Amino acid sequence: MIIITQNPIALDSNDHLHPSGCINDHHDATEFCDYLIKHWPNRKTLLDLGTATGTVVSSSVERNFDAFGVEGSDAPKRMQLEKGEGPWVKYGGIRLFNADIRYPFQLYRENNERAKFDIITAWDVLEHMTEKTINTVLENIKRHSIGGAFMIATISFESYPNDLYHLLPRPREWWLSKFSEFDFIDKGLSPMLQLVRKGTPFENQFWFELG
């Protein structure tokens, strides 16, 4: 897999300038993957956006998913390379890539085929975008989705106390409408939405299917 982008690092992003969540997020996707295996065993390709330390990807690979991640800051990679351990050490440039998802990017497989996935996740990521950039982010998601792909996200509706990072505090109805503009159909709630970001309120959990 390779990534093509003109914006490999989100240089002006607070998540890069003042890294916090991206270097401290070590969420595990094992239970999430097990749920997918049980209910949709044929869905085995996964793209995690805002992948931070890469643990969602590494734990998904351990469950035999063909998983990849894209992160806007290189801070997690630099920290792990300095320590000599972590998902970025093992999978950097192979399954984990840097790109500013606010701008167009494209993943390509080894046969030069555009990569498409049947599961795309964004755990506490989309509220970090702005009104100006969110459409491009959703275009990136749609372009990397096969027909019928699941898009799964947790989204905060508040800026405080993370106003340095949460730049798009919008209510659930706004997000449902925005995703519908890109042909994503709301699937409602599911137990799987609690299996990565555990404890996230139900109203902040989203499950879409590309129509």
Backbone as CSV, one residue per row, in Angstrom:
resi,resn,N_x,N_y,N_z,CA_x,CA_y,CA_z,C_x,C_y,C_z
1,MET,0.844,-1.185,0.000,0.000,0.000,0.000,0.887,1.245,0.000
2,ILE,0.497,2.241,-0.786,1.156,3.541,-0.749,0.083,4.615,-0.639
3,ILE,0.480,5.799,-0.208,-0.455,6.912,-0.114,0.051,8.058,-0.973
4,ILE,-0.878,8.699,-1.679,-0.555,9.866,-2.493,-1.266,11.063,-1.879
5,THR,-0.504,12.068,-1.513,-1.062,13.284,-0.936,-0.087,14.432,-1.131
6,GLN,-0.620,15.621,-1.277,0.220,16.817,-1.325,0.362,17.449,0.055
7,ASN,-0.299,16.842,1.046,-0.284,17.384,2.403,-0.021,16.249,3.398
8,PRO,1.216,15.802,3.492,1.512,14.641,4.332,1.365,14.890,5.830
9,ILE,1.512,16.138,6.271,1.387,16.470,7.687,0.437,17.655,7.842
10,ALA,-0.418,17.590,8.849,-1.347,18.699,9.130,-0.599,19.766,9.922
11,LEU,0.262,20.495,9.235,1.230,21.364,9.888,0.596,22.470,10.722
12,ASP,-0.580,22.977,10.301,-1.211,24.070,11.031,-2.286,23.587,12.001
13,SER,-2.405,22.283,12.147,-3.411,21.715,13.031,-2.926,21.747,14.478
14,ASN,-3.823,22.094,15.394,-3.458,22.066,16.809,-3.113,20.660,17.280
15,ASP,-3.704,19.653,16.633,-3.380,18.272,16.991,-1.926,17.946,16.679
16,HIS,-1.346,18.676,15.722,0.067,18.487,15.404,0.945,19.455,16.185
17,LEU,0.498,20.709,16.283,1.287,21.725,16.974,1.342,21.480,18.472
18,HIS,0.245,20.963,19.014,0.153,20.698,20.454,-0.393,19.282,20.656
19,PRO,0.352,18.272,20.279,-0.171,16.900,20.289,-0.550,16.445,21.692
20,SER,-1.744,15.905,21.781,-2.232,15.373,23.047,-2.893,14.023,22.799
21,GLY,-4.130,14.068,22.260,-4.840,12.834,21.991,-4.090,11.908,21.054
22,CYS,-3.449,12.475,20.047,-2.808,11.626,19.033,-1.619,10.854,19.579
23,ILE,-1.029,11.325,20.681,0.108,10.596,21.247,-0.288,9.773,22.473
24,ASN,-1.528,9.945,22.936,-1.968,9.246,24.142,-3.113,8.270,23.909
25,ASP,-3.586,8.181,22.671,-4.716,7.311,22.350,-4.208,5.902,22.047
26,HIS,-4.540,4.975,22.934,-4.095,3.588,22.765,-5.295,2.640,22.761
27,HIS,-6.395,3.079,22.156,-7.603,2.256,22.162,-7.415,0.972,21.362
28,ASP,-8.072,-0.068,21.836,-7.959,-1.401,21.269,-9.243,-1.761,20.527
29,ALA,-9.118,-2.363,19.363,-10.279,-2.701,18.534,-10.583,-4.194,18.513
30,THR,-10.007,-4.958,19.423,-10.183,-6.411,19.396,-11.649,-6.808,19.527
31,GLU,-12.348,-6.279,20.522,-13.752,-6.635,20.717,-14.606,-6.147,19.554
32,PHE,-14.275,-4.989,19.036,-14.971,-4.437,17.875,-14.838,-5.377,16.684
33,CYS,-13.621,-5.824,16.435,-13.380,-6.749,15.320,-14.095,-8.072,15.536
34,ASP,-14.098,-8.569,16.764,-14.789,-9.823,17.051,-16.287,-9.698,16.779
35,TYR,-16.857,-8.538,17.080,-18.272,-8.309,16.806,-18.525,-8.316,15.295
36,LEU,-17.636,-7.663,14.549,-17.770,-7.646,13.092,-17.654,-9.053,12.514
37,ILE,-16.706,-9.819,13.018,-16.511,-11.189,12.540,-17.770,-12.025,12.774
38,LYS,-18.391,-11.830,13.917,-19.585,-12.600,14.257,-20.760,-12.243,13.375
39,HIS,-20.951,-10.954,13.096,-22.159,-10.495,12.398,-21.951,-10.255,10.900
40,TRP,-20.751,-9.874,10.505,-20.461,-9.620,9.083,-19.087,-10.210,8.758
41,PRO,-18.978,-11.517,8.694,-17.666,-12.160,8.544,-16.955,-11.830,7.237
42,ASN,-17.675,-11.343,6.252,-17.037,-11.033,4.969,-16.475,-9.611,4.912
43,ARG,-16.719,-8.835,5.935,-16.161,-7.476,5.976,-14.820,-7.528,6.705
44,LYS,-13.741,-7.478,5.961,-12.429,-7.663,6.567,-11.415,-6.591,6.165
45,THR,-11.857,-5.541,5.456,-10.942,-4.453,5.126,-11.344,-3.225,5.913
46,LEU,-10.385,-2.604,6.583,-10.679,-1.511,7.508,-9.694,-0.373,7.322
47,LEU,-10.228,0.837,7.313,-9.412,2.056,7.273,-9.779,2.904,8.478
48,ASP,-8.781,3.223,9.292,-8.988,4.039,10.488,-8.394,5.424,10.261
49,LEU,-9.242,6.446,10.317,-8.800,7.824,10.106,-8.531,8.497,11.445
50,GLY,-7.465,9.289,11.486,-7.035,9.851,12.753,-6.554,8.753,13.676
51,THR,-5.713,7.898,13.137,-5.361,6.641,13.806,-4.421,6.803,14.986
52,ALA,-3.873,8.008,15.182,-3.066,8.331,16.364,-1.898,7.355,16.530
53,THR,-1.864,6.638,17.650,-0.739,5.733,17.918,-0.800,4.446,17.114
54,GLY,-1.907,4.242,16.397,-2.007,3.082,15.511,-2.497,1.813,16.162
55,THR,-2.962,1.892,17.406,-3.359,0.662,18.100,-4.661,0.069,17.563
56,VAL,-5.554,0.905,17.038,-6.753,0.344,16.401,-6.351,-0.528,15.216
57,VAL,-5.404,-0.050,14.434,-4.951,-0.817,13.275,-4.210,-2.075,13.711
58,SER,-3.280,-1.950,14.634,-2.487,-3.116,15.033,-3.358,-4.194,15.670
59,SER,-4.340,-3.801,16.490,-5.221,-4.797,17.104,-6.166,-5.407,16.079
60,SER,-6.533,-4.638,15.042,-7.364,-5.193,13.975,-6.589,-6.198,13.137
61,VAL,-5.330,-5.900,12.862,-4.484,-6.837,12.114,-4.342,-8.145,12.886
62,GLU,-4.238,-8.054,14.202,-4.136,-9.257,15.025,-5.390,-10.125,14.933
63,ARG,-6.515,-9.506,14.574,-7.757,-10.251,14.385,-7.960,-10.597,12.910
64,ASN,-6.888,-10.524,12.126,-6.863,-10.924,10.716,-7.643,-9.989,9.799
65,PHE,-7.759,-8.731,10.190,-8.327,-7.729,9.286,-7.207,-7.129,8.438
66,ASP,-7.549,-6.784,7.215,-6.623,-6.074,6.339,-6.810,-4.592,6.661
67,ALA,-6.118,-4.129,7.705,-6.386,-2.820,8.295,-5.253,-1.842,8.030
68,PHE,-5.650,-0.569,7.851,-4.717,0.513,7.575,-5.181,1.758,8.329
69,GLY,-4.256,2.675,8.556,-4.612,3.897,9.251,-3.918,5.110,8.679
70,VAL,-4.566,6.269,8.816,-4.011,7.540,8.350,-4.067,8.529,9.506
71,GLU,-2.962,9.190,9.769,-2.858,10.158,10.864,-2.245,11.466,10.358
72,GLY,-2.811,12.587,10.793,-2.357,13.887,10.319,-1.088,14.396,10.957
73,SER,-0.774,13.938,12.150,0.445,14.367,12.838,1.476,13.249,12.823
74,ASP,2.728,13.634,12.692,3.778,12.612,12.760,4.330,12.462,14.177
75,ALA,3.704,13.137,15.147,4.175,13.052,16.530,4.133,11.623,17.072
76,PRO,3.038,10.862,16.863,3.039,9.474,17.353,4.154,8.634,16.734
77,LYS,4.378,8.811,15.445,5.428,8.054,14.770,6.797,8.414,15.332
78,ARG,7.060,9.708,15.501,8.358,10.133,16.006,8.611,9.605,17.413
79,MET,7.582,9.661,18.257,7.735,9.181,19.631,8.018,7.688,19.669
80,GLN,7.303,6.923,18.862,7.500,5.473,18.866,8.846,5.085,18.264
81,LEU,9.248,5.795,17.219,10.554,5.498,16.633,11.679,5.801,17.620
82,GLU,11.494,6.851,18.407,12.501,7.195,19.407,12.600,6.109,20.471
83,LYS,11.425,5.548,20.855,11.406,4.473,21.856,11.789,3.122,21.257
84,GLY,11.621,3.005,19.934,11.939,1.747,19.274,10.872,0.691,19.404
85,GLU,9.646,1.095,19.723,8.549,0.135,19.841,7.224,0.819,19.579
86,GLY,6.242,0.021,19.138,4.915,0.543,18.878,4.462,0.235,17.462
87,PRO,3.170,0.415,17.193,2.630,0.113,15.867,3.320,0.866,14.731
88,TRP,3.721,2.110,14.972,4.365,2.860,13.888,5.734,2.284,13.538
89,VAL,6.398,1.686,14.511,7.688,1.043,14.237,7.480,-0.172,13.350
90,LYS,6.433,-0.925,13.632,6.172,-2.163,12.893,5.493,-1.907,11.557
91,TYR,4.553,-0.952,11.523,3.695,-0.802,10.350,3.832,0.532,9.625
92,GLY,4.697,1.416,10.093,4.855,2.702,9.430,5.259,2.545,7.971
93,GLY,4.508,3.185,7.058,4.779,3.070,5.631,4.289,1.770,5.022
94,ILE,3.712,0.906,5.849,3.179,-0.375,5.386,1.670,-0.415,5.600
95,ARG,1.263,-0.139,6.839,-0.169,-0.082,7.175,-0.561,1.252,7.828
96,LEU,0.405,2.002,8.278,0.158,3.298,8.906,0.831,4.388,8.088
97,PHE,0.062,5.441,7.788,0.538,6.495,6.908,0.184,7.863,7.483
98,ASN,0.998,8.842,7.125,0.696,10.229,7.467,0.070,10.945,6.285
99,ALA,-1.018,11.653,6.555,-1.647,12.530,5.572,-2.631,13.422,6.315
100,ASP,-2.723,14.654,5.889,-3.707,15.584,6.423,-5.037,15.264,5.756
101,ILE,-5.960,14.648,6.491,-7.218,14.195,5.890,-8.150,15.347,5.541
102,ARG,-7.763,16.571,5.885,-8.556,17.744,5.495,-8.371,18.072,4.015
103,TYR,-7.389,17.406,3.397,-7.084,17.600,1.976,-7.182,16.251,1.272
104,PRO,-7.328,16.263,-0.054,-7.456,14.992,-0.778,-6.232,14.094,-0.583
105,PHE,-6.489,12.823,-0.417,-5.435,11.814,-0.406,-6.005,10.546,-1.022
106,GLN,-5.118,9.663,-1.459,-5.563,8.402,-2.041,-4.588,7.293,-1.681
107,LEU,-5.121,6.216,-1.157,-4.340,5.009,-0.916,-4.421,4.104,-2.139
108,TYR,-3.284,3.535,-2.508,-3.211,2.619,-3.648,-2.599,1.299,-3.196
109,ARG,-3.157,0.206,-3.698,-2.585,-1.105,-3.448,-1.417,-1.348,-4.404
110,GLU,-0.725,-2.433,-4.188,0.507,-2.696,-4.931,0.280,-2.815,-6.439
111,ASN,-0.936,-3.176,-6.851,-1.237,-3.290,-8.278,-1.718,-1.979,-8.871
112,ASN,-1.483,-0.870,-8.151,-1.896,0.479,-8.560,-3.414,0.672,-8.539
113,GLU,-4.116,-0.269,-7.932,-5.568,-0.134,-7.789,-5.876,0.780,-6.605
114,ARG,-6.854,1.664,-6.804,-7.270,2.523,-5.695,-7.847,1.669,-4.571
115,ALA,-7.370,1.895,-3.384,-7.826,1.094,-2.252,-9.219,1.531,-1.814
116,LYS,-10.082,0.567,-1.608,-11.417,0.802,-1.074,-11.649,-0.178,0.065
117,PHE,-12.471,0.238,1.023,-12.639,-0.524,2.249,-14.115,-0.751,2.536
118,ASP,-14.404,-1.852,3.244,-15.802,-2.074,3.619,-16.118,-1.581,5.027
119,ILE,-15.083,-1.138,5.762,-15.283,-0.504,7.068,-14.326,0.684,7.168
120,ILE,-14.859,1.852,7.484,-14.032,3.025,7.751,-14.432,3.560,9.118
121,THR,-13.435,3.832,9.952,-13.711,4.323,11.288,-13.023,5.661,11.523
122,ALA,-13.651,6.457,12.382,-13.084,7.741,12.805,-13.533,7.964,14.245
123,TRP,-12.676,7.598,15.179,-13.022,7.657,16.597,-12.598,9.012,17.166
124,ASP,-13.585,9.853,17.485,-13.326,11.189,18.052,-12.368,11.985,17.162
125,VAL,-12.702,12.068,15.889,-11.843,12.734,14.905,-12.563,13.881,14.200
126,LEU,-13.792,13.654,13.770,-14.446,14.591,12.854,-14.738,15.939,13.482
127,GLU,-14.897,16.001,14.794,-15.117,17.296,15.445,-13.862,18.167,15.422
128,HIS,-12.728,17.593,15.012,-11.491,18.350,14.883,-11.415,19.094,13.548
129,MET,-12.370,18.860,12.657,-12.400,19.531,11.364,-13.096,20.886,11.502
130,THR,-13.301,21.563,10.377,-14.013,22.837,10.369,-15.096,22.801,9.303
131,GLU,-15.936,23.806,9.297,-16.958,23.918,8.252,-16.312,23.935,6.873
132,LYS,-15.120,24.494,6.794,-14.427,24.622,5.510,-13.842,23.299,5.039
133,THR,-13.436,22.433,5.977,-12.706,21.221,5.590,-13.521,19.935,5.663
134,ILE,-14.659,19.952,6.341,-15.376,18.692,6.576,-15.839,18.034,5.278
135,ASN,-16.206,18.829,4.275,-16.658,18.218,3.018,-15.552,17.420,2.347
136,THR,-14.340,17.946,2.370,-13.228,17.209,1.776,-12.956,15.923,2.547
137,VAL,-13.084,15.969,3.863,-12.903,14.771,4.675,-13.927,13.705,4.278
138,LEU,-15.176,14.121,4.127,-16.212,13.155,3.761,-16.037,12.667,2.322
139,GLU,-15.524,13.510,1.453,-15.198,13.060,0.097,-14.100,11.999,0.143
140,ASN,-13.102,12.209,0.989,-12.048,11.198,1.161,-12.630,9.875,1.649
141,ILE,-13.546,9.955,2.605,-14.174,8.748,3.144,-14.958,8.030,2.059
142,LYS,-15.766,8.770,1.332,-16.588,8.147,0.293,-15.723,7.537,-0.805
143,ARG,-14.658,8.212,-1.180,-13.792,7.720,-2.256,-13.081,6.434,-1.863
144,HIS,-12.895,6.227,-0.570,-12.220,5.019,-0.099,-13.194,3.936,0.350
145,SER,-14.486,4.124,0.072,-15.504,3.168,0.509,-16.036,2.361,-0.664
146,ILE,-16.192,1.067,-0.455,-16.909,0.263,-1.437,-18.403,0.534,-1.267
147,GLY,-19.207,0.139,-2.238,-20.650,0.260,-2.080,-21.132,-0.550,-0.896
148,GLY,-21.950,0.059,-0.040,-22.433,-0.626,1.143,-21.473,-0.617,2.313
149,ALA,-20.379,0.131,2.193,-19.393,0.182,3.277,-20.000,0.774,4.539
150,PHE,-19.509,0.326,5.675,-19.872,0.907,6.960,-18.925,2.065,7.273
151,MET,-19.505,3.174,7.689,-18.735,4.280,8.240,-19.136,4.407,9.696
152,ILE,-18.158,4.278,10.592,-18.428,4.254,12.023,-17.615,5.343,12.695
153,ALA,-18.281,6.137,13.519,-17.602,7.267,14.138,-18.155,7.557,15.520
154,THR,-17.316,8.117,16.362,-17.772,8.798,17.565,-17.401,10.261,17.393
155,ILE,-18.354,11.141,17.709,-18.178,12.567,17.459,-18.647,13.354,18.677
156,SER,-17.785,14.197,19.193,-18.167,15.071,20.296,-18.941,16.270,19.756
157,PHE,-19.957,16.704,20.490,-20.768,17.853,20.078,-20.352,19.133,20.795
158,GLU,-19.371,19.054,21.665,-18.976,20.198,22.484,-17.539,20.606,22.184
159,SER,-17.259,21.869,22.311,-15.877,22.337,22.213,-15.209,22.312,23.589
160,TYR,-15.871,22.836,24.598,-15.318,22.841,25.945,-15.329,21.434,26.528
161,PRO,-14.279,20.974,27.202,-13.054,21.689,27.564,-11.923,21.497,26.560
162,ASN,-12.250,21.014,25.369,-11.226,20.741,24.349,-11.304,21.731,23.200
163,ASP,-11.513,23.018,23.544,-11.731,24.012,22.499,-10.501,24.237,21.628
164,LEU,-9.337,23.798,22.080,-8.139,23.898,21.237,-8.211,22.920,20.076
165,TYR,-8.967,21.822,20.253,-9.008,20.755,19.261,-10.386,20.571,18.624
166,HIS,-11.446,20.773,19.377,-12.798,20.552,18.863,-13.295,21.831,18.186
167,LEU,-13.127,21.880,16.870,-13.408,23.094,16.104,-14.763,23.053,15.413
168,LEU,-15.443,21.917,15.479,-16.718,21.779,14.777,-17.777,21.196,15.720
169,PRO,-18.144,21.951,16.753,-19.170,21.460,17.692,-20.564,21.613,17.089
170,ARG,-21.091,20.514,16.611,-22.410,20.535,15.967,-23.270,19.416,16.562
171,PRO,-24.575,19.597,16.593,-25.459,18.585,17.169,-25.584,17.362,16.273
172,ARG,-26.143,16.301,16.813,-26.296,15.046,16.082,-27.041,15.244,14.773
173,GLU,-28.107,16.033,14.793,-28.912,16.243,13.591,-28.079,16.856,12.467
174,TRP,-27.167,17.728,12.816,-26.303,18.352,11.799,-25.425,17.289,11.149
175,TRP,-24.854,16.406,11.955,-23.977,15.370,11.410,-24.748,14.379,10.550
176,LEU,-25.951,14.020,10.977,-26.766,13.115,10.169,-27.065,13.733,8.807
177,SER,-27.393,15.017,8.803,-27.678,15.709,7.545,-26.435,15.804,6.677
178,LYS,-25.293,16.095,7.290,-24.048,16.233,6.529,-23.649,14.914,5.865
179,PHE,-23.740,13.814,6.598,-23.405,12.520,6.008,-24.377,12.137,4.895
180,SER,-25.635,12.500,5.053,-26.620,12.167,4.013,-26.297,12.877,2.707
181,GLU,-25.649,14.028,2.762,-25.239,14.736,1.544,-24.269,13.906,0.718
182,PHE,-23.578,12.978,1.368,-22.575,12.146,0.696,-23.047,10.695,0.557
183,ASP,-24.368,10.519,0.624,-25.014,9.220,0.365,-24.768,8.185,1.446
184,PHE,-24.479,8.637,2.666,-24.358,7.719,3.787,-25.683,7.668,4.533
185,ILE,-26.182,6.471,4.737,-27.492,6.241,5.352,-27.311,5.911,6.830
186,ASP,-28.041,6.597,7.684,-27.956,6.365,9.118,-28.497,4.984,9.471
187,LYS,-27.695,4.184,10.166,-28.098,2.841,10.568,-28.501,2.775,12.041
188,GLY,-28.451,3.905,12.742,-28.838,3.916,14.136,-27.738,3.411,15.048
189,LEU,-28.140,2.830,16.166,-27.187,2.385,17.174,-26.897,0.895,17.053
190,SER,-25.766,0.499,17.619,-25.357,-0.898,17.634,-24.414,-1.105,18.806
191,PRO,-24.416,-2.291,19.423,-23.456,-2.568,20.504,-22.009,-2.384,20.077
192,MET,-21.704,-2.558,18.785,-20.312,-2.446,18.351,-19.768,-1.035,18.538
193,LEU,-20.654,-0.043,18.606,-20.209,1.333,18.734,-19.618,1.625,20.108
194,GLN,-19.841,0.731,21.057,-19.310,0.895,22.409,-18.019,0.117,22.637
195,LEU,-17.501,-0.536,21.594,-16.427,-1.499,21.819,-15.023,-0.955,21.585
196,VAL,-14.892,0.295,21.173,-13.573,0.919,21.062,-13.499,2.101,22.023
197,ARG,-14.329,3.101,21.782,-14.409,4.241,22.699,-15.476,3.939,23.754
198,LYS,-15.121,3.111,24.690,-16.083,2.649,25.679,-16.520,3.806,26.576
199,GLY,-17.826,3.856,26.828,-18.358,4.909,27.664,-18.821,6.129,26.903
200,THR,-18.621,6.159,25.586,-19.108,7.278,24.787,-20.634,7.295,24.817
201,PRO,-21.262,8.431,25.113,-22.726,8.488,25.138,-23.330,8.032,23.816
202,PHE,-24.508,7.412,23.896,-25.156,6.889,22.696,-25.336,7.954,21.629
203,GLU,-25.694,9.158,22.032,-25.976,10.191,21.041,-24.738,10.591,20.255
204,ASN,-23.552,10.276,20.768,-22.304,10.629,20.082,-21.756,9.494,19.220
205,GLN,-22.522,8.411,19.087,-22.105,7.260,18.294,-22.855,7.256,16.959
206,PHE,-22.124,6.967,15.889,-22.713,6.990,14.551,-22.339,5.730,13.776
207,TRP,-23.328,5.219,13.058,-23.126,4.061,12.175,-23.868,4.352,10.887
208,PHE,-23.101,4.461,9.804,-23.673,4.750,8.478,-23.326,3.615,7.521
209,GLU,-24.132,3.520,6.478,-23.832,2.624,5.363,-23.902,3.425,4.074
210,LEU,-22.898,3.255,3.233,-22.876,3.983,1.964,-23.948,3.433,1.035
211,GLY,-24.869,4.287,0.644,-25.979,3.874,-0.197,-25.552,3.608,-1.640
